[in-house]
Amino acid sequence: MELTCLHNKFNFPSLPHLSRPFFKNPNPRVFPRKINILFLASASDTVVASSIKELGSKKDDEFGDLKSWMHRNGLPRCKVVLNESTSHDEKHMPVQYVVASDDLPAGDVAFSVPNSLVVTLERVLGNETVAELLTTNKLSELACLALYLMYEKKQGKKSFWYPYIRELDRQRGRGQLAVESPLLWSEEELAYLTGSPTKAEVLERAEGIKREYDELDTVWFMAGSLFQQYPYDIPTEAFPFEIFKQAFVAVQSCVVHLQKVPLAQRFALVPLGPPLLAYRSNCKAMLSAVNGAVELVVDRACKAGEPIVVWCGPQPNSKLLINYGFVDDDNSYDRLVVEAALNTEDPQYQDKRLVVQRNGKLSVQVFHVYAGKEKEAVFDMLPYLRLGYVSDPSEMQSVLSSQGPVCPVSPCMDRAVRDQLADYFNRRLAGYLTTLNEDESLILT
């Protein structure tokens, strides 16, 4: 979609990047879904596709739950326990989550997981140089970690990581609302996002995962010593793409980005970390690397039995939905992104470009519209938009000699600017298949 002003002096480029309009949920119907949308695969091949029968087997009692296994392998006493939340799909196991076992004051350490129980690329590849080479080339840390867990999954109970992988199987790549990332949705369900740029982001991310899958054999050949312990075929022969995608999404939903660590340790899989922890946008608690361990210090008082929350980073809701399968109604980082551009065919383009640069803007400018601050955002846009309507050279000289973001236009032109902006947003809203009221009615049924 391209909207052009009255005199073709100003352009709105095609679809702006929209996490959601000014309401709380871009499409609330995606959360109470009761149908199974996970691409099923062989339980022996993938990290996230196991049956309830397998997960609930009494033969697994020897390992105990995840936390018991961690304590046996070096986890010191901590102040959390695991609770369960029922799944929207009765075919799936309940989702587990971490809650406080004691009343925790702000600043208390909830748990400290030793590095021996943390999976990083350095640990996987055993060589930091190889790890950095791989991740600065064509493969991401997530792809390498997913591949490692897929091979470990094939080891079954012989794998040291079996209890942790079993927990990932239980989670099935679901976030704290027990909903899968839209990367695993069917085409029919993706249609719910029609009209939102989030749909294009999902498809783009899926294409990126496919490109990484095509490069998986690079890991095999560059880190061959690692895979000698696995009597299996090279990655693209051992694992179909759909299985890799499921494993990738599972890793994506639980990976932690550590700060102030070497490159090969920055992305980590931490048992007791996400998705067992609840993400919040207004939280300051983060998992941190401290003295050979990854620890969590709570940023607020937490009563026994309450979920432990951590900060999810400055991500808009579109990213939270794709990465973790949820949106945050109180997300102060959520925004509507509107991209506007001066018309390069305008005879006065160079003068207008000088004006916008002088006022801290660009010839292609991104405006962020935050919920609750729509008026401020519109007031920021209007001088930029009015500039596109200036056609008289004498008026342009007046703009050039003025101070600040001032662009005088006639009342008629000003109305045209406002109408163009209103029309732009109306067209965007019209692209959705349903109205907000219809979505809210659906979620209440």
Salt bridges, closest charged atoms under 4 A:
ASP45 OD1 - LYS154 NZ 3.00
GLU54 OE2 - LYS153 NZ 3.88
ASP60 OD1 - LYS157 NZ 3.26
ASP60 OD2 - ARG166 NH1 3.78
GLU84 OE2 - ARG170 NH1 3.27
ASP102 OD2 - ARG77 NH2 3.77
ASP108 OD2 - LYS79 NZ 2.88
GLU141 OE2 - ARG266 NE 2.60
GLU167 OE1 - ARG170 NE 3.71
ASP169 OD2 - LYS153 NZ 2.50
GLU180 OE1 - ARG33 NH2 3.78
GLU180 OE2 - HIS92 ND1 3.97
GLU189 OE2 - ARG33 NH1 3.07
GLU201 OE1 - LYS319 NZ 3.46
ASP214 OD1 - LYS210 NZ 2.93
GLU215 OE2 - LYS138 NZ 3.82
GLU242 OE1 - LYS245 NZ 3.68
ASP299 OD1 - ARG300 NE 3.04
ASP334 OD2 - ARG20 NE 1.84
ASP346 OD1 - LYS9 NZ 3.60
ASP346 OD2 - LYS352 NZ 2.56
ASP380 OD1 - LYS361 NZ 3.31
ASP414 OD1 - ARG386 NE 2.65
ASP414 OD2 - ARG418 NE 3.03
ASP419 OD1 - ARG415 NH1 3.79
ASP423 OD2 - ARG427 NE 2.77
ASP439 OD1 - ARG29 NE 3.73
